[in-house]
Amino acid sequence: MKIPTALKTPSSQWERQLKEQKDARQRLVLLDHLIGHYQFTNARRAQALLEEMERLISELELPDFSIHYFSYKGFVENQLYQYQDAESSFQKAAELIEERGDVSEQISVCIQLAGVYINLNNMDGASALLEKASKLLKVFPDDPLQARIICREGYIHLHYSNFSKAIESFLEADKQLQSLPLPLEYMDYYFLTLIYSGLGKVYEHNNEWKKSVRSYRRAADMCENLGMRTRLSWHYLNVGSGYMALNDNENAEAYFKKALEERDDSSTLARASAYANLGYISLLQRQFEPALGLFNRAERIYQKVKADDYYNFSNLERWRAMVYLETGESDKAMNHFVAAYNFARKIDDFKQISGILKEIASYHAEIGDFKSAYEYQILYDQNAEKYANELNLRKVMELEVKYDAEKKKKEAELLQLQATRLQLKALRAQMNPHFLYNALNGIQNYITSNEVKNASKYLAKFANLMRKSLEYSELEIISLEEEIEFLEDYLTINAKLRFEDQLFFEIKVDDEIEEDILGVPTMIIQPYVENAIEHGLRSRKKGKITVSFTPLDDDNLLCVVEDNGIGREEAAKMQPKTTENGPNFRSMGTAITEKRLEILHQIKGGQYYVNTIDLKNTRTGKALGTRVEIKIPIVDIQLPSNNIGHR
């Protein structure tokens, strides 16, 4: 992909303007531009400028810039391998975005924080954030953001060794980003480098080394062209390792040296690996003294950075042993083989252990010590068998992961289908024939009494209610605001046309709930409200219904429908369980609704409950009404269109 010239334009002009600019507000704007650029190209400079940005935001009291500040800070910290700090910064950005941010910012911070969680091996946290971002995108689609989510999902598949799904995700993300009109944003190119690096890992696992090198090189070349150097050492290291697997030591050596020369990548582990691999190439070239020197440099870095890196310590000892075998210093060679073996035993690396034992067996055979050679060969066979069993077990586990993922997907699809069928069934039974009859009869009375204004008013309300009922029957999800409006119209018509102003109602929403944002299952509360009217209030004068909504947790609301009716015991005596047309209408309606709720909670992996409480006078035992508590899943998140951000 050709890189647009605009992206490669140096930021020296902004730096010059910043140096000359004295006005604090203008400096803040320039800092915002510079850090937005440097987060990709010069993380250390970005970190330095972030300090001034934080100070100016505080002095000028401009909290809107805080979203950018914490987003930049989190990205830079992640690039500099400061994952815990990055997690904290992105979480602060997310909190601010909840208060005053837009949709694209909310999705972006979810994607970036998911990347940090992947680096911290918190796959559950990463998956939850990507699921949240995907829900937001269903409401307001954005192709670049969708591609970034798919890329992150590819890395989660990679973590679980689900390589078929990983490559599918990476290729789809690449296809989506490549189809976008130019110029792309820096962030899009950054994700392309992640995609190519991920593809390289998949091909590497499959031993498709030529494809692996090609993908790794695409990532490295793109970073070079764009000046994105903070992870370049790792890209060079990956390319070099691929060439070494292809026995192309000349190119491998060149890329390992480039990894060492790259100063903008602060990863000491990448430098240690480059030294170790250059040492191995020197060993193959029979340059033994340089090889030992490079092994020593690598070991010092590993000991400083990761003292329990037994895998790499084992490799270094094994390669040292090979050097001393070549130079005829067999005692030293055996000492290093033993050290390599002991390190490998600490992590039960049977592949490494069996390789070491085979080399020791070969050495003894070469010097004529066939008894020792035989003994080590036996040990080799035992550990090689363990490694083979480990590989088979890993393959079985990979298949189980794939099977479980597909099974969950199919189960979710089946549950969604069942929920949809129940929704249609519930909506067909939504409006009680008695309600329809009484409403139309009430309107007819206004007409015959020549109350044209009231007749017109309530006919319009009734028509609007019927229109909404038909319109919502096509939807699985509506906003809580729409659900409440529907309930208000339904209760108003009941109060005026059926109960002749003898029914009072109140709908309360907790201040923490943004009812225009939260999505809920279509018309999920109306059956319980109608149940309260039919069973509790129909035979009572001055009845009252209160409907309240409060947050239960991040994924659920608690809705309480409370009436001051005659209570369930008395209602049961008055209400037959069946009619000539079959089961009691409302009993059937609430049963269908509860089944819907059960399935919707099951899809989200949670438990549902509908709790019915008889309200009684504690002294006399007299019925005071009924309270129904309903746990409602937030099945989607809606956002108002005026909050949509621009790319």
C-alpha positions as CSV (number, residue, x, y, z in Angstrom):
1,M,0.0,0.0,0.0
2,K,1.4,3.4,-1.0
3,I,1.8,5.8,2.0
4,P,0.3,9.3,1.4
5,T,2.9,12.1,1.5
6,A,0.8,14.0,4.0
7,L,1.4,11.4,6.7
8,K,5.1,11.5,6.1
9,T,5.3,15.3,6.5
10,P,7.7,16.0,9.4
11,S,6.3,17.8,12.5
12,S,9.1,20.4,12.6
13,Q,6.7,23.1,11.6
14,W,4.5,22.4,14.6
15,E,7.6,22.3,16.8
16,R,8.7,25.7,15.5
17,Q,5.3,27.2,16.1
18,L,5.2,25.7,19.6
19,K,8.6,27.2,20.4
20,E,7.4,30.6,19.3
21,Q,3.9,30.4,20.8
22,K,3.3,32.2,24.1
23,D,-0.5,32.0,24.4
24,A,-1.4,29.1,26.7
25,R,-4.6,28.1,24.7
26,Q,-2.8,28.0,21.4
27,R,0.1,26.0,22.9
28,L,-2.5,23.5,24.1
29,V,-3.9,23.1,20.6
30,L,-0.4,22.7,19.1
31,L,0.4,20.1,21.8
32,D,-2.7,18.2,20.9
33,H,-1.6,18.1,17.3
34,L,2.0,17.2,18.1
35,I,1.2,14.4,20.6
36,G,-1.4,13.0,18.2
37,H,1.5,12.6,15.7
38,Y,4.3,11.6,18.1
39,Q,2.3,8.9,19.8
40,F,3.1,6.8,16.6
41,T,6.5,8.2,15.6
42,N,8.3,9.4,18.8
43,A,6.9,8.0,22.0
44,R,9.6,9.6,24.2
45,R,8.9,13.1,22.8
46,A,5.2,12.5,23.2
47,Q,5.7,11.6,26.8
48,A,7.6,14.8,27.5
49,L,4.9,16.9,25.8
50,L,2.2,15.2,27.7
51,E,3.6,16.7,30.9
52,E,3.0,20.2,29.6
53,M,-0.4,19.3,28.2
54,E,-1.5,18.0,31.7
55,R,-0.3,21.3,33.3
56,L,-2.1,23.5,30.8
57,I,-5.4,21.6,31.0
58,S,-5.3,22.1,34.8
59,E,-4.3,25.8,34.6
60,L,-6.9,26.7,31.9
61,E,-9.6,24.5,33.3
62,L,-10.4,22.9,30.0
63,P,-11.5,19.4,30.9
64,D,-12.6,18.6,27.3
65,F,-8.9,18.2,26.4
66,S,-8.6,15.6,29.2
67,I,-10.1,12.9,27.0
68,H,-7.3,13.4,24.4
69,Y,-4.7,13.6,27.1
70,F,-5.6,10.3,28.8
71,S,-6.1,8.6,25.4
72,Y,-2.7,9.8,24.2
73,K,-1.1,8.9,27.5
74,G,-2.5,5.4,27.5
75,F,-1.4,4.7,23.9
76,V,2.2,6.0,24.5
77,E,2.5,4.0,27.7
78,N,1.3,0.9,25.9
79,Q,3.9,1.5,23.2
80,L,6.6,1.8,25.8
81,Y,5.6,-1.5,27.4
82,Q,4.2,0.2,30.5
83,Y,1.0,-1.8,30.4
84,Q,-0.3,-1.2,34.0
85,D,0.0,2.5,33.5
86,A,-1.7,2.3,30.1
87,E,-4.6,0.4,31.7
88,S,-5.1,3.2,34.3
89,S,-4.9,6.0,31.7
90,F,-7.4,4.4,29.3
91,Q,-9.8,3.7,32.2
92,K,-9.7,7.4,33.1
93,A,-10.3,8.3,29.4
94,A,-13.3,5.9,29.4
95,E,-14.8,7.6,32.5
96,L,-14.5,11.0,30.9
97,I,-15.9,9.8,27.6
98,E,-19.0,8.4,29.5
99,E,-19.6,12.0,30.7
100,R,-18.9,14.1,27.7
101,G,-17.4,12.0,24.8
102,D,-18.9,10.8,21.5
103,V,-19.6,7.4,20.1
104,S,-16.4,7.0,18.1
105,E,-14.3,8.0,21.2
106,Q,-16.2,5.4,23.3
107,I,-15.6,2.7,20.7
108,S,-11.9,3.7,20.2
109,V,-11.1,3.6,23.9
110,C,-12.7,0.1,24.2
111,I,-10.5,-1.1,21.4
112,Q,-7.3,0.4,22.8
113,L,-7.9,-0.8,26.3
114,A,-8.7,-4.3,24.9
115,G,-5.2,-4.2,23.3
116,V,-3.6,-3.4,26.7
117,Y,-5.6,-6.3,28.3
118,I,-4.3,-8.6,25.6
119,N,-0.7,-7.5,26.5
120,L,-1.6,-8.2,30.1
121,N,-3.0,-11.7,29.2
122,N,-6.5,-10.6,30.5
123,M,-8.4,-12.2,27.6
124,D,-11.8,-12.1,29.4
125,G,-11.5,-8.3,29.9
126,A,-10.4,-7.8,26.3
127,S,-13.3,-9.9,25.0
128,A,-15.8,-8.0,27.1
129,L,-14.6,-4.6,25.8
130,L,-14.6,-5.8,22.2
131,E,-18.2,-7.1,22.7
132,K,-19.2,-3.7,24.1
133,A,-17.6,-1.9,21.1
134,S,-19.3,-4.2,18.7
135,K,-22.7,-3.4,20.2
136,L,-22.0,0.3,19.8
137,L,-21.1,-0.2,16.1
138,K,-24.4,-2.0,15.5
139,V,-26.1,1.3,16.1
140,F,-23.6,3.6,14.4
141,P,-21.5,1.6,11.9
142,D,-17.9,2.7,11.2
143,D,-15.8,0.6,8.9
144,P,-12.3,1.5,10.3
145,L,-13.4,0.9,13.8
146,Q,-15.0,-2.4,12.8
147,A,-11.7,-3.5,11.2
148,R,-9.8,-2.6,14.4
149,I,-12.1,-4.7,16.5
150,I,-11.7,-7.7,14.1
151,C,-7.9,-7.3,14.4
152,R,-8.0,-7.4,18.2
153,E,-10.3,-10.5,18.0
154,G,-7.6,-12.1,15.8
155,Y,-5.0,-11.7,18.6
156,I,-7.4,-13.3,21.1
157,H,-7.8,-16.3,18.8
158,L,-4.0,-16.3,18.5
159,H,-3.7,-16.4,22.2
160,Y,-5.9,-19.5,22.4
161,S,-4.1,-21.2,19.5
162,N,-7.2,-21.0,17.4
163,F,-5.1,-20.3,14.3
164,S,-7.9,-20.9,11.7
165,K,-10.0,-18.2,13.3
166,A,-7.0,-15.9,13.9
167,I,-6.0,-15.9,10.2
168,E,-9.7,-15.4,9.2
169,S,-9.9,-12.4,11.5
170,F,-6.6,-10.9,10.3
171,L,-7.4,-11.3,6.6
172,E,-10.9,-9.8,7.1
173,A,-9.5,-6.8,9.0
174,D,-6.9,-6.3,6.3
175,K,-9.5,-6.4,3.6
176,Q,-11.7,-3.9,5.3
177,L,-8.9,-1.4,5.9
178,Q,-7.5,-1.8,2.4
179,S,-10.9,-1.0,1.0
180,L,-11.1,2.4,2.8
181,P,-10.6,5.6,0.7
182,L,-7.2,7.2,1.1
183,P,-5.7,8.9,3.0
184,L,-6.0,6.5,6.0
185,E,-5.3,7.8,9.5
186,Y,-2.1,6.9,11.3
187,M,-4.2,4.6,13.5
188,D,-5.4,2.6,10.5
189,Y,-1.8,2.1,9.4
190,Y,-0.8,1.2,12.9
191,F,-3.5,-1.5,12.9
192,L,-2.3,-2.8,9.5
193,T,1.1,-3.4,11.1
194,L,-0.6,-5.4,13.8
195,I,-2.5,-7.4,11.2
196,Y,0.7,-8.3,9.3
197,S,2.5,-9.1,12.4
198,G,-0.4,-11.4,13.5
199,L,-0.4,-13.1,10.1
200,G,3.3,-13.7,10.4
201,K,2.8,-15.4,13.8
202,V,0.1,-17.7,12.3
203,Y,2.3,-18.6,9.3
204,E,5.2,-19.2,11.7
205,H,3.1,-21.6,13.7
206,N,2.2,-23.5,10.5
207,N,5.9,-23.6,9.5
208,E,5.1,-21.6,6.4
209,W,8.3,-19.5,6.7
210,K,8.2,-17.8,3.4
211,K,4.7,-16.4,4.0
212,S,5.7,-15.6,7.6
213,V,8.8,-13.5,6.4
214,R,6.6,-11.8,3.8
215,S,4.1,-10.7,6.4
216,Y,6.7,-9.7,9.0
217,R,8.5,-7.6,6.3
218,R,5.2,-5.8,5.4
219,A,4.8,-4.8,9.0
220,A,8.5,-3.7,9.3
221,D,8.5,-1.8,5.9
222,M,5.3,0.0,6.8
223,C,6.7,1.1,10.1
224,E,9.9,2.3,8.4
225,N,8.0,4.3,5.8
226,L,5.7,6.0,8.4
227,G,8.4,6.5,11.0
228,M,6.6,4.3,13.5
229,R,9.7,3.1,15.3
230,T,8.6,2.3,18.9
231,R,8.0,-1.4,18.1
232,L,10.4,-1.7,15.2
233,S,12.9,-3.9,17.0
234,W,10.4,-6.6,17.4
235,H,9.4,-6.4,13.7
236,Y,13.0,-6.7,12.7
237,L,13.6,-9.6,15.1
238,N,10.6,-11.5,13.7
239,V,11.8,-11.0,10.1
240,G,15.3,-12.2,11.1
241,S,13.9,-15.3,12.9
242,G,12.0,-16.2,9.8
243,Y,15.1,-15.9,7.6
244,M,17.0,-18.0,10.1
245,A,14.4,-20.7,9.8
246,L,14.8,-20.6,6.0
247,N,18.6,-20.9,6.5
248,D,19.1,-17.5,5.0
249,N,21.7,-16.4,7.5
250,E,22.8,-13.4,5.6
251,N,19.4,-11.7,5.7
252,A,18.8,-13.0,9.2
253,E,22.0,-11.4,10.4
254,A,21.1,-8.1,8.7
255,Y,17.7,-7.9,10.4
256,F,19.1,-8.8,13.8
257,K,21.6,-6.0,13.5
258,K,18.8,-3.6,12.5
259,A,17.0,-4.6,15.7
260,L,20.1,-3.7,17.7
261,E,20.6,-0.4,15.9
262,E,16.9,0.7,16.4
263,R,17.1,3.2,19.4
264,D,13.4,4.3,19.4
265,D,12.2,0.8,20.6
266,S,12.9,0.6,24.3
267,S,12.4,-3.2,24.4
268,T,15.6,-4.7,26.1
269,L,14.1,-8.2,25.5
270,A,14.1,-7.6,21.8
271,R,17.8,-6.6,22.0
272,A,18.6,-9.6,24.1
273,S,17.0,-11.9,21.5
274,A,18.8,-10.2,18.7
275,Y,22.2,-10.7,20.5
276,A,21.4,-14.4,21.1
277,N,20.4,-15.1,17.5
278,L,23.4,-13.3,16.2
279,G,25.5,-15.5,18.5
280,Y,23.9,-18.6,17.0
281,I,24.6,-17.4,13.5
282,S,28.2,-16.9,14.5
283,L,28.2,-20.4,15.8
284,L,27.0,-21.7,12.5
285,Q,29.7,-19.7,10.8
286,R,32.3,-21.2,13.2
287,Q,33.1,-17.8,14.6
288,F,33.3,-19.2,18.2
289,E,34.7,-16.4,20.2
290,P,32.3,-13.8,18.8
291,A,29.4,-16.3,19.4
292,L,30.4,-16.7,23.1
293,G,30.6,-12.9,23.5
294,L,27.1,-12.4,22.0
295,F,25.7,-15.1,24.2
296,N,27.1,-13.4,27.3
297,R,25.6,-10.0,26.3
298,A,22.2,-11.6,25.8
299,E,22.4,-13.4,29.1
300,R,23.2,-10.2,31.0
301,I,20.2,-8.5,29.6
302,Y,17.9,-11.5,30.3
303,Q,19.1,-11.7,33.9
304,K,18.5,-8.0,34.4
305,V,15.1,-7.9,32.8
306,K,13.6,-11.4,33.4
307,A,15.6,-13.5,35.9
308,D,13.2,-16.5,35.5
309,D,13.5,-16.6,31.7
310,Y,14.5,-20.3,31.8
311,Y,13.7,-21.0,28.2
312,N,16.2,-18.5,26.9
313,F,18.8,-19.4,29.5
314,S,18.4,-23.0,28.4
315,N,19.0,-22.0,24.8
316,L,22.1,-20.0,25.6
317,E,23.6,-22.8,27.6
318,R,22.8,-25.3,24.9
319,W,24.5,-23.1,22.2
320,R,27.5,-22.6,24.5
321,A,27.8,-26.4,24.8
322,M,27.7,-26.7,21.0
323,V,30.6,-24.1,20.8
324,Y,32.7,-26.1,23.2
325,L,32.0,-29.3,21.4
326,E,33.3,-27.7,18.2
327,T,36.4,-26.5,20.0
328,G,37.1,-29.9,21.5
329,E,36.5,-28.7,25.1
330,S,34.2,-31.6,26.0
331,D,34.2,-31.1,29.8
332,K,33.0,-27.5,29.4
333,A,30.5,-28.7,26.8
334,M,29.0,-31.3,29.2
335,N,28.8,-28.7,32.0
336,H,26.8,-26.4,29.7
337,F,24.6,-29.2,28.5
338,V,23.7,-30.1,32.1
339,A,22.9,-26.4,32.8
340,A,20.7,-26.2,29.7
341,Y,19.0,-29.4,30.8
342,N,18.3,-28.1,34.3
343,F,16.8,-24.8,33.0
344,A,14.6,-26.8,30.6
345,R,13.5,-29.1,33.5
346,K,12.3,-26.0,35.4
347,I,9.6,-25.3,32.8
348,D,9.1,-29.0,31.6
349,D,10.1,-28.0,28.1
350,F,10.2,-31.6,26.7
351,K,11.1,-30.4,23.2
352,Q,14.2,-28.7,24.5
353,I,15.0,-31.5,27.0
354,S,14.8,-34.2,24.2
355,G,17.0,-32.0,21.9
356,I,19.7,-31.7,24.6
357,L,19.7,-35.4,25.4
358,K,19.9,-36.3,21.7
359,E,23.0,-34.1,21.3
360,I,24.6,-35.6,24.4
361,A,23.9,-39.1,23.1
362,S,25.4,-38.2,19.7
363,Y,28.5,-36.8,21.5
364,H,29.1,-40.0,23.5
365,A,28.6,-42.1,20.4
366,E,31.2,-40.1,18.5
367,I,33.9,-40.6,21.2
368,G,33.0,-44.4,21.4
369,D,31.3,-44.3,24.8
370,F,28.4,-46.4,23.5
371,K,27.0,-47.3,27.0
372,S,26.5,-43.6,27.9
373,A,25.2,-43.0,24.4
374,Y,22.6,-45.7,24.8
375,E,21.5,-44.4,28.2
376,Y,21.0,-40.9,26.9
377,Q,19.2,-42.2,23.8
378,I,16.8,-44.0,26.1
379,L,16.2,-40.7,28.0
380,Y,15.8,-38.9,24.7
381,D,13.2,-41.4,23.6
382,Q,11.2,-41.0,26.8
383,N,11.2,-37.2,26.6
384,A,10.5,-37.2,22.9
385,E,7.5,-39.3,23.6
386,K,6.4,-36.8,26.3
387,Y,6.8,-34.0,23.8
388,A,4.8,-35.9,21.2
389,N,2.0,-36.5,23.8
390,E,2.2,-32.8,24.7
391,L,1.7,-31.9,21.1
392,N,-1.2,-34.3,20.7
393,L,-2.8,-32.9,23.9
394,R,-2.3,-29.4,22.6
395,K,-4.0,-30.3,19.3
396,V,-6.9,-31.8,21.3
397,M,-7.2,-28.7,23.4
398,E,-7.1,-26.5,20.2
399,L,-9.9,-28.6,18.7
400,E,-11.8,-28.3,22.0
401,V,-11.4,-24.6,21.9
402,K,-12.6,-24.4,18.3
403,Y,-15.5,-26.8,19.1
404,D,-16.6,-24.9,22.2
405,A,-16.4,-21.6,20.3
406,E,-18.5,-23.0,17.4
407,K,-20.9,-24.7,19.9
408,K,-21.4,-21.4,21.8
409,K,-22.0,-19.6,18.6
410,K,-24.6,-22.1,17.4
411,E,-26.3,-22.1,20.9
412,A,-26.4,-18.3,20.8
413,E,-27.9,-18.4,17.3
414,L,-30.5,-20.9,18.4
415,L,-31.4,-19.0,21.6
416,Q,-31.7,-15.8,19.5
417,L,-34.0,-17.6,17.1
418,Q,-36.1,-18.9,20.1
419,A,-36.2,-15.4,21.6
420,T,-37.4,-13.9,18.3
421,R,-40.1,-16.5,17.9
422,L,-41.3,-15.9,21.5
423,Q,-41.2,-12.1,20.8
424,L,-43.5,-12.6,17.8
425,K,-45.8,-14.8,19.8
426,A,-45.8,-12.3,22.7
427,L,-46.5,-9.4,20.4
428,R,-49.4,-11.2,18.8
429,A,-50.9,-11.6,22.3
430,Q,-49.8,-8.1,23.4
431,M,-53.0,-6.3,23.4
432,N,-55.8,-7.7,25.5
433,P,-59.1,-7.7,23.6
434,H,-60.8,-6.2,26.6
435,F,-58.5,-3.2,26.5
436,L,-59.1,-2.7,22.8
437,Y,-62.9,-3.0,23.3
438,N,-62.9,-0.6,26.2
439,A,-60.7,1.9,24.5
440,L,-62.8,2.0,21.4
441,N,-66.0,2.0,23.4
442,G,-64.7,5.0,25.4
443,I,-63.9,6.9,22.2
444,Q,-67.3,6.1,20.8
445,N,-68.9,7.5,24.0
446,Y,-67.0,10.8,23.5
447,I,-68.3,10.9,19.9
448,T,-72.0,10.2,20.8
449,S,-71.7,12.8,23.6
450,N,-70.4,15.3,21.0
451,E,-67.1,15.7,22.9
452,V,-65.3,16.1,19.6
453,K,-62.1,17.4,21.1
454,N,-61.7,14.5,23.5
455,A,-62.7,12.0,20.9
456,S,-60.1,13.4,18.5
457,K,-57.4,13.5,21.2
458,Y,-57.8,9.9,22.4
459,L,-58.4,8.5,19.0
460,A,-55.0,9.9,18.0
461,K,-53.4,8.5,21.2
462,F,-55.0,5.1,20.5
463,A,-53.9,5.1,16.8
464,N,-50.4,6.1,17.9
465,L,-50.3,3.2,20.4
466,M,-51.5,0.8,17.7
467,R,-48.9,2.2,15.3
468,K,-46.1,1.8,17.8
469,S,-47.2,-1.8,18.6
470,L,-47.0,-2.7,14.9
471,E,-43.8,-0.8,14.4
472,Y,-42.1,-2.4,17.5
473,S,-43.2,-5.9,16.4
474,E,-40.5,-5.6,13.7
475,L,-37.8,-4.7,16.2
476,E,-36.0,-6.8,18.8
477,I,-34.7,-3.8,20.7
478,I,-36.0,-0.3,21.5
479,S,-34.6,2.3,23.8
480,L,-35.8,2.5,27.4
481,E,-37.1,6.0,26.5
482,E,-39.4,4.4,23.8
483,E,-40.5,1.7,26.2
484,I,-41.5,4.3,28.8
485,E,-43.4,6.4,26.2
486,F,-45.3,3.3,25.1
487,L,-46.2,2.5,28.7
488,E,-47.3,6.1,29.3
489,D,-49.6,6.1,26.3
490,Y,-51.0,2.7,27.3
491,L,-51.7,3.7,30.9
492,T,-53.1,7.1,29.9
493,I,-55.7,5.4,27.6
494,N,-56.6,3.0,30.4
495,A,-56.9,5.8,32.9
496,K,-59.1,8.0,30.7
497,L,-61.1,5.6,28.6
498,R,-61.5,2.6,30.8
499,F,-61.2,3.7,34.4
500,E,-62.7,7.2,33.9
501,D,-59.9,9.0,35.7
502,Q,-60.0,6.5,38.6
503,L,-56.6,5.0,37.7
504,F,-53.4,6.9,38.7
505,F,-50.0,6.0,37.6
506,E,-46.4,7.1,38.0
507,I,-43.2,6.1,36.1
508,K,-39.9,6.8,37.9
509,V,-36.4,6.5,36.3
510,D,-33.3,6.7,38.4
511,D,-31.1,9.7,37.7
512,E,-28.1,7.5,36.8
513,I,-30.0,6.0,33.9
514,E,-29.9,7.6,30.5
515,E,-33.1,6.2,29.0
516,D,-32.4,7.5,25.5
517,I,-29.1,5.5,25.4
518,L,-30.0,2.1,27.0
519,G,-31.6,-0.5,24.9
520,V,-34.1,-3.1,26.2
521,P,-36.2,-5.9,24.7
522,T,-39.2,-4.7,22.9
523,M,-42.3,-4.0,25.0
524,I,-41.1,-6.2,27.9
525,I,-42.9,-4.4,30.7
526,Q,-46.3,-3.9,29.3
527,P,-47.6,-7.5,30.1
528,Y,-46.8,-6.9,33.8
529,V,-48.5,-3.6,33.8
530,E,-51.6,-5.1,32.1
531,N,-51.5,-8.0,34.6
532,A,-51.6,-5.5,37.5
533,I,-54.6,-3.7,35.9
534,E,-56.5,-6.9,35.0
535,H,-55.9,-8.8,38.3
536,G,-55.3,-6.1,40.8
537,L,-57.1,-3.0,39.9
538,R,-60.1,-3.9,37.7
539,S,-62.5,-4.2,40.6
540,R,-61.0,-1.4,42.7
541,K,-61.7,2.3,42.7
542,K,-58.8,4.8,42.8
543,G,-56.2,2.3,41.8
544,K,-52.6,3.2,41.4
545,I,-49.7,1.7,39.5
546,T,-46.0,2.7,40.0
547,V,-43.4,1.6,37.6
548,S,-39.7,2.3,38.5
549,F,-36.4,1.7,36.8
550,T,-33.1,1.5,38.6
551,P,-29.6,0.2,37.6
552,L,-28.8,-3.3,38.9
553,D,-25.4,-3.6,37.4
554,D,-23.5,-2.8,34.1
555,D,-25.7,-5.3,32.1
556,N,-29.1,-5.2,33.8
557,L,-31.8,-2.9,35.0
558,L,-34.3,-3.6,37.8
559,C,-37.9,-2.7,36.9
560,V,-40.5,-2.7,39.7
561,V,-44.2,-2.7,38.9
562,E,-46.3,-2.1,42.0
563,D,-50.0,-1.7,42.4
564,N,-52.4,-1.1,45.3
565,G,-54.8,-3.7,44.1
566,I,-56.7,-6.5,45.8
567,G,-53.7,-8.9,45.8
568,R,-53.1,-12.2,44.2
569,E,-55.1,-14.4,46.6
570,E,-58.3,-12.4,46.1
571,A,-57.7,-12.1,42.3
572,A,-57.2,-15.9,42.0
573,K,-60.7,-16.4,43.5
574,M,-62.3,-14.0,41.1
575,Q,-60.3,-15.0,37.9
576,P,-60.9,-18.3,36.2
577,K,-57.7,-20.1,35.1
578,T,-59.2,-20.8,31.7
579,T,-61.8,-19.3,29.5
580,E,-63.8,-20.8,26.7
581,N,-60.9,-19.7,24.4
582,G,-58.2,-21.5,26.3
583,P,-55.7,-20.3,29.0
584,N,-56.2,-17.1,30.8
585,F,-55.0,-14.3,28.6
586,R,-52.7,-12.5,30.9
587,S,-51.3,-15.7,32.5
588,M,-50.2,-16.7,29.0
589,G,-48.8,-13.2,28.2
590,T,-46.6,-13.0,31.3
591,A,-45.5,-16.7,30.8
592,I,-44.3,-15.9,27.3
593,T,-42.5,-12.7,28.5
594,E,-40.8,-14.6,31.3
595,K,-39.6,-17.2,28.8
596,R,-38.3,-14.4,26.6
597,L,-36.4,-12.9,29.6
598,E,-34.9,-16.3,30.5
599,I,-33.6,-16.8,26.9
600,L,-32.2,-13.3,26.7
601,H,-30.3,-13.6,30.0
602,Q,-29.1,-17.1,28.9
603,I,-27.7,-15.5,25.7
604,K,-25.7,-13.1,27.8
605,G,-24.6,-15.8,30.2
606,G,-26.6,-14.5,33.2
607,Q,-29.5,-15.6,35.4
608,Y,-33.0,-14.1,35.1
609,Y,-35.5,-13.5,37.7
610,V,-39.1,-12.2,38.1
611,N,-40.0,-11.9,41.7
612,T,-43.6,-11.4,42.8
613,I,-44.2,-10.1,46.3
614,D,-47.6,-9.9,48.0
615,L,-47.9,-6.5,49.9
616,K,-49.8,-6.9,53.2
617,N,-50.5,-5.0,56.3
618,T,-48.1,-6.4,58.8
619,R,-50.6,-6.1,61.6
620,T,-53.9,-7.2,60.0
621,G,-52.6,-9.3,57.1
622,K,-54.9,-7.4,54.7
623,A,-53.7,-7.3,51.1
624,L,-52.2,-3.9,50.1
625,G,-51.4,-4.8,46.5
626,T,-48.6,-6.6,44.6
627,R,-45.0,-5.8,43.7
628,V,-43.3,-7.4,40.8
629,E,-39.5,-7.1,40.4
630,I,-38.1,-7.8,36.9
631,K,-34.5,-8.1,36.0
632,I,-34.2,-6.7,32.5
633,P,-31.1,-7.3,30.3
634,I,-29.6,-4.3,28.6
635,V,-29.4,-6.1,25.3
636,D,-28.0,-3.2,23.3
637,I,-26.8,0.3,23.7
638,Q,-28.3,3.1,21.7
639,L,-26.6,6.5,21.4
640,P,-28.2,9.8,20.1
641,S,-27.2,10.7,16.6
642,N,-25.9,14.2,17.6
643,N,-23.2,12.5,19.6
644,I,-21.6,10.8,16.6
645,G,-18.0,11.8,16.2
646,H,-16.1,12.3,12.9
647,R,-13.1,10.4,11.7
